[in-house]
């Protein structure tokens, strides 16, 4: 059967060409260990063959997007957590060439790439995928990675000033505009030419996950999708946060979709799911890598108190943070539905081993979400 995808518009790009009320993606599959800081031997490899197999599987079952992590330097520990990673634009282009409907993002550190080069990389991937490429733009935070490039990270306020200049140039390069000059606070460019334009006379969907006030303000001004943390305890708390973000966007005349990140462990029974999660994320956690991550972020018992430190340490072992969704198919479907009811448009999920766990998720959880009316069956 031939699959027909509608011509790209910003609206259907932002909806990932689906009618799903809850958009579901996979997060971090370009990295060794994915997002599971675990010693388990069957943890995710992050290699190309596994990435390709996963993307084609996800494409067939109707997963909406794949979101990579822009990582240049591993975190150490016994496993050198995320020490081997595939560069995201090359990875995205290869996956887009080998799939039919799924959206694939490239993640880029704006301070490490000239915006004209970045705009061209995005357009190339977008043509490969015929309108299915998305841009995840980040400012970066890991000083060790910046030192690898000989780049000095700007202070927090100035890094978002630069990000705005950078984004302004990328958007102009994607626009129908011909040759242009750009004179900004941090960039001064002359005689810019950028052809071809993105696929279908529109532009890739843009996402960001800035956690600070400046980062959130940047995302609200510029992006189509904003990733935020969801409360682990209260639907009302998440609902209030999503409402605030959307209200801030509307005050600027913009509509913004809000997403979150989750870590799924789904098994036939609650006990099996809880036992496996405890085994992977506690008993067999790579605690040495967790401690390296926390040290890089300056998180210590002295800086935050022992109790908060231990709580955060446990969260990092569980997929580097994100909402833990652990249980049988009914419970997992319930949790995803609750997140959607709180106003979240979608979620980017990770698993200990994506390719081993996704088929059961597709077989048991997705049909339950379809019965609730928040997912639709795959067409074609």
Secondary structure, DSSP 8 states (H G I E B T S, - for coil): ---------HHHHHTTT---SSEEEEE-TTBTTTT--B--TTS----HHHHHHHHHHHHHHT--EEE----SS---TTTTTT-SB--HHHHHHHHHHT-SS-EEEEEEEGGGS-HHHHHHHHHHHHHHTTS-EEEEEE----HHHHHHHT-----HHHHHHHHHHHHHHHHHHHSS--SEEEE-SS-EEEEE---S-SGGGS--EEEE---SHHHHHHHHHH-SEEE----SS-HHHHHHHHHHHHHHHHHTT---EEEEEEEEEE-SSHHHHHHHHHIIIIITB-HHHHHHHHHHTT--HHHH-HHHHHHHHHHHHTTTSSEEEEE-HHHHHHHHHHHHHTT--EEEEE-SSHHHHHHHIIIIIHHHHHHTTSS-----
